[in-house]
Amino acid sequence: MKHELPSIIEKQRRVSPAETPQALTWHAGALWMGARDLRRIYGIDPKTWTIFEENEPPGIPWAAVSTGDAIRFTIGEGPNDDRYVRRYVPGKSYAQALASDRFACPHFTGSYLSWDGEHLYLSQWYKHRILKLGAAGEIVRTIDVGAEISGHAFVNGMFYVLRGTEQNGESWSIARFDPRDETPQVTDLARMSFPCRSLAFDGKNFWSNYRAGNAIISFALPE
């Protein structure tokens, strides 16, 4: 039962440099964040906690993940918030950073992203699943995680996923599964102490957004 789980161990809780932090990833030693309501992408210096780069995507930046050479963002575009995955190159102008390099999410739905070094993974919140995608955005594999998904990350060969429900005050846990299993068993590890959006890993600690509280929080798993 989720209520019997130990809680995560918060390491830092910092005010977000921009309101409504939504997308989050580490890339090239910096923290990259997308603000939902402001519809902006920001590069954050983790030492000074200041913004060193800002760009305006063509929609809402719902999610982000570093893919080594660049960052991929899930962007909600147009009046129907149709979802596309776009490649973002830090240090470039808007026209260069977010050019035409994009593909549509399956059925134009999807949010959070992770990367295993070769493939992108896209989650669909209300369908309770993570999709392994091919180079053109086609579905290669479907993994059911049994609950709503508010973030996921690939760490040391394993997937970590934030799963739970947005209803009734929000209740979330961080869980883990092995993608090498034919039918992965998703196991809850700890209870999240805040309504979380996005999951990133810096090599030591996890990071997530407390969007409603305008905060970015790093945390560790209990022993």
Secondary structure, DSSP 4 states (H G I P E B T S, - for coil): -GGGSPBPEEEEEEE-SSSSEEEEEEETTEEEEEETTTTEEEEEETTTTEEEEEE--SSEEEEEEE-SSSEEEEEEETTTTEEEEEEE-TTS-HHHHT-S-EEEPGGG----EEE-SS-EEEEEGGGTEEEEE-TTS-EEEEEE-SSEEEEEEEETTEEEEEEEESSTT-EEEEEEE-TTSSSPPPEEEEE-SS--EEEEE-SSSEEEEEGGGTEEEEEE---
